[in-house]
Every structure is written in structure tokens, then in C-alpha cells.
Amino acid sequence: MRPLLWLLRSGEATSMKEVYSSLAKEFRLSEQDMAEMLPSGRQATYMNRIGWAKTSVPDTF
């Protein structure tokens, strides 16, 4: 959650597309990392983890 909070510290509106891109760069995710899917095959694992962090931080979005 901390990297997400740090990214949003300015309080300015940020799209989830920008959040995914910025955090992928921050963690130096490779194309292979970003292509990894959940077992269901419906969502990229890294996007799921960012979504989890987002829902775990009250009043962030």
C-alpha cells in the first residue's frame, strides 16, 4: 500500500491507467511480469495487487 499512497500523495486526480503504469515502472516490472495472469485468466496479477491495495486504503479514491 505504501507505494500507492506515495504515488497519490499530491492529492490530484489520477486515473487507474496512470497508477498501473507508474507502479509498474517503480517496481521495474518486465513485460513478462505484466503479462502474468491470475489463475482465472481474467486479470493481470500486478493489476489485481494494485486493486487490492486501493481497496485497502480508505478514502484514497
C-alpha positions as CSV (number, residue, x, y, z in Angstrom):
1,M,0.0,0.0,0.0
2,R,2.8,2.4,0.7
3,P,3.9,2.8,-2.9
4,L,0.3,3.6,-3.9
5,L,0.0,6.1,-1.1
6,W,3.3,7.7,-2.1
7,L,2.1,7.9,-5.7
8,L,-1.1,9.6,-4.7
9,R,0.4,12.0,-2.1
10,S,-0.2,15.1,-4.2
11,G,-4.0,14.6,-3.9
12,E,-4.5,15.2,-7.6
13,A,-6.9,13.0,-9.6
14,T,-5.1,10.1,-11.2
15,S,-6.5,7.5,-13.5
16,M,-6.0,3.8,-12.7
17,K,-4.2,3.5,-16.1
18,E,-1.7,6.0,-14.8
19,V,-1.5,4.2,-11.5
20,Y,-0.8,0.9,-13.1
21,S,1.8,2.4,-15.4
22,S,3.6,4.4,-12.7
23,L,3.8,1.5,-10.3
24,A,4.9,-1.0,-12.9
25,K,7.8,1.4,-13.7
26,E,8.5,2.0,-10.0
27,F,8.9,-1.8,-9.5
28,R,10.7,-2.3,-12.8
29,L,8.2,-4.9,-13.9
30,S,9.1,-6.6,-17.2
31,E,6.7,-7.3,-20.0
32,Q,6.6,-10.9,-18.8
33,D,5.8,-9.7,-15.2
34,M,2.9,-7.6,-16.5
35,A,1.6,-10.4,-18.7
36,E,1.3,-12.8,-15.8
37,M,-2.4,-13.5,-15.2
38,L,-4.4,-14.7,-12.2
39,P,-5.4,-18.4,-12.4
40,S,-8.8,-17.3,-13.7
41,G,-7.1,-15.7,-16.7
42,R,-9.3,-12.6,-16.3
43,Q,-6.8,-10.0,-14.9
44,A,-3.1,-9.4,-14.8
45,T,-1.7,-10.3,-11.4
46,Y,0.0,-6.9,-10.9
47,M,-3.2,-5.0,-11.6
48,N,-5.0,-7.2,-9.1
49,R,-2.5,-6.5,-6.4
50,I,-2.7,-2.7,-7.1
51,G,-6.5,-3.0,-6.9
52,W,-6.2,-4.8,-3.6
53,A,-4.0,-2.0,-2.2
54,K,-6.5,0.6,-3.5
55,T,-9.5,-1.0,-1.7
56,S,-7.5,-1.5,1.5
57,V,-6.7,2.3,1.8
58,P,-9.9,4.1,2.9
59,D,-10.8,7.3,1.2
60,T,-7.9,7.2,-1.3
61,F,-10.1,7.4,-4.4
